[in-house]
């Protein structure tokens, strides 16, 4: 997998980080917890070793949430704008990086979808939808 420098930041710019090591995986998670946290059909997460992430600024603005019912599930977010931020895996060995917060192409494509049976009943694959470069015209 790729081994280049990639930066990520929140919507308001209060938090910025850099990944400088190898990307160890990229996947979509369709579990109900990820759907609720992202407000979307799935989470899109990259993984890297714990030593591969550097907080450039705003680390003190990162909040977190641990779900009591599922101790292995944690989220991190900017306390100002709510954007998803990197969080550590339950083992503490990896960062879980929200792909949507990255400023550059990570050079990797998602390799799999997990918790597929839990996907939203309304989920429709993006390739099955019409495509527009901007807002569609109202007919």
C-alpha positions in Angstrom: 0.0 0.0 0.0 1.0 3.6 -0.4 3.6 5.3 1.8 3.3 9.1 1.1 2.4 12.1 3.2 -1.4 12.8 3.4 -3.0 15.5 5.4 -6.5 15.7 6.8 -8.5 18.4 8.6 -11.9 19.2 9.9 -14.5 21.4 8.2 -13.7 24.5 10.3 -9.9 24.0 10.1 -9.4 23.9 13.9 -7.8 20.4 13.6 -5.2 19.2 11.2 -3.1 16.0 11.0 -0.6 14.2 8.8 -0.2 10.6 7.9 3.3 9.8 6.8 3.4 6.0 6.9 1.9 3.1 5.1 -1.9 2.8 4.7 -2.7 -0.7 6.0 -6.3 -0.9 4.7 -9.3 1.0 3.4 -12.8 -0.3 3.8 -16.5 0.7 3.9 -18.3 -0.2 7.1 -22.1 -0.6 6.9 -22.7 -1.4 10.6 -25.5 0.5 12.3 -23.0 2.3 14.6 -21.0 3.7 11.7 -24.1 4.7 9.9 -25.4 6.5 12.9 -22.0 8.3 13.5 -21.5 9.4 9.9 -25.2 10.0 9.1 -24.6 8.2 5.9 -24.9 4.7 4.3 -21.5 3.7 5.5 -18.2 4.9 7.0 -15.2 5.0 4.7 -12.1 4.3 6.9 -8.4 4.0 6.3 -6.1 2.3 8.7 -2.5 3.1 9.6 -0.1 2.2 12.4 -0.2 4.4 15.5 3.2 5.9 14.9 2.2 7.1 11.4 -0.1 10.0 12.5 1.1 13.4 13.6 -1.3 16.1 14.9 -0.2 19.3 13.2 -2.5 21.5 15.3 -5.8 21.4 17.2 -5.4 18.0 18.9 -6.9 19.5 22.0 -10.0 20.2 20.0 -10.6 16.5 19.3 -13.4 15.0 21.4 -14.3 11.3 21.7 -17.2 9.0 22.5 -17.0 5.4 23.7 -20.2 3.4 23.3 -20.9 1.5 26.5 -22.8 -1.3 24.8 -19.8 -1.9 22.4 -16.5 -1.0 24.1 -14.6 -1.6 20.9 -16.5 1.1 19.1 -15.1 4.6 19.5 -15.5 7.8 17.6 -13.5 11.1 17.5 -14.7 14.5 16.3 -13.8 18.1 16.2 -15.4 19.8 19.2 -16.1 22.9 17.1 -17.6 21.6 13.9 -18.3 18.0 14.6 -16.2 16.6 11.7 -15.1 13.0 12.1 -11.5 12.8 13.2 -9.0 9.9 13.5 -9.5 7.6 16.5 -7.5 4.7 17.8 -8.6 1.1 17.3 -9.7 -0.9 20.3 -6.3 -2.6 20.4 -4.5 0.8 20.4 -2.2 -0.3 17.6 -3.9 1.5 14.7 -5.5 4.8 13.7 -8.9 4.6 12.1 -8.9 7.5 9.7 -12.1 8.9 8.1 -11.3 9.1 4.4 -13.6 12.0 3.8 -11.4 14.4 5.9 -8.3 13.8 3.7 -7.0 16.6 1.6 -5.1 14.4 -0.8 -5.8 11.2 -2.6 -4.5 8.4 -0.4 -3.5 6.4 -3.4 -5.6 3.5 -2.3 -9.1 2.4 -3.1 -11.5 0.7 -0.7 -10.8 -3.0 -0.7 -14.1 -4.3 0.8 -17.4 -3.6 2.5 -17.9 -5.0 5.9 -21.1 -5.6 7.9 -22.9 -5.8 4.5 -25.9 -7.6 6.0 -26.4 -4.6 8.3 -26.5 -2.1 5.4 -29.3 0.4 5.3 -32.4 -1.0 3.7 -32.5 2.1 1.4 -28.9 1.8 0.3 -28.4 2.0 -3.5 -25.0 1.7 -5.0 -23.7 5.0 -6.3 -23.0 3.6 -9.8 -26.7 2.9 -10.1 -27.6 6.6 -9.6 -27.5 9.5 -12.2 -24.4 11.6 -12.1 -24.2 15.5 -12.1 -21.1 17.7 -12.0 -23.0 20.4 -10.1 -26.5 20.9 -8.7 -29.0 19.2 -11.2 -31.4 21.5 -13.0 -35.0 21.4 -11.8 -37.3 20.3 -14.6 
